[in-house]
Amino acid sequence: RIVARLLTPTDFAPFGQVIEAAGAPDRIINAGRCGRFHDRARPEIEGRTGISVFRSETVALPYSFTLVERHPLGSQAFLPMAQDPFLVIVVPDAGGRPGAPVAFVAAPGQGINIGRNVWHGVLTPLAGPGLFAVVDRCDEGPNLEEYLYDEPWTVVAG
């Protein structure tokens, strides 16, 4: 059983970066009309980088899962295209296999960049439409490793 906690840049740092417009903008651009929150994530991708759109079915808490995955050739950024929360499941590596998962709930307006080769759960929006822009590797070749736990993990609200 995993208790989901709110997504913060500090707590998520071992797994990647939180992408959000928090605090004061780093720069004011466009003749003073736009605040730029600069360099909020660091994509790390071997090969061609692309932007895709994912539409995923929504889930509700408690949520049970057995499948996690990782991408050895590149990070993955998930940017919700609606102001809805989503569940983020990440997993510390334990000698080449996934260890015990950690769960976060992303607030409306937050996105994430999951680091290269970091174990993570599948896309799990908590509200519709479940539409995300995804920045990741769009090149040929093997970039997916999946792992099935013997017993399901269940994420509950914090």
FENTACOR-V832263 format. One record per residue. OMEGA is omega in whole degrees, -180 to 180 (* if undefined). Layout:
BEGIN
omega->[OMEGA	OMEGA]
END
This chain:
BEGIN
omega->[-178	176	180	178	-179	-180	175	179	-178	-178	-177	-174	179	-175	-177	-178	171	-180	-178	176	-178	-180	179	176	177	-178	171	-176	176	178	176	-175	-171	173	179	174	-163	168	-176	178	-178	177	178	-170	171	179	-175	176	178	175	179	173	178	171	-175	172	179	176	176	175	1	-177	179	-179	172	-174	167	-178	172	-176	-174	-175	179	174	176	175	178	-177	-178	180	174	-180	-177	177	172	-179	178	178	177	-171	174	177	178	179	179	176	178	175	-179	-178	175	-178	177	170	178	178	173	-180	177	170	179	168	180	-177	177	175	178	176	179	175	179	-179	-174	176	180	178	179	14	180	-175	-176	165	-177	177	-180	-178	180	-179	176	176	-176	179	-179	172	-179	178	176	174	178	180	-180	169	178	178	177	179	-180	*]
END
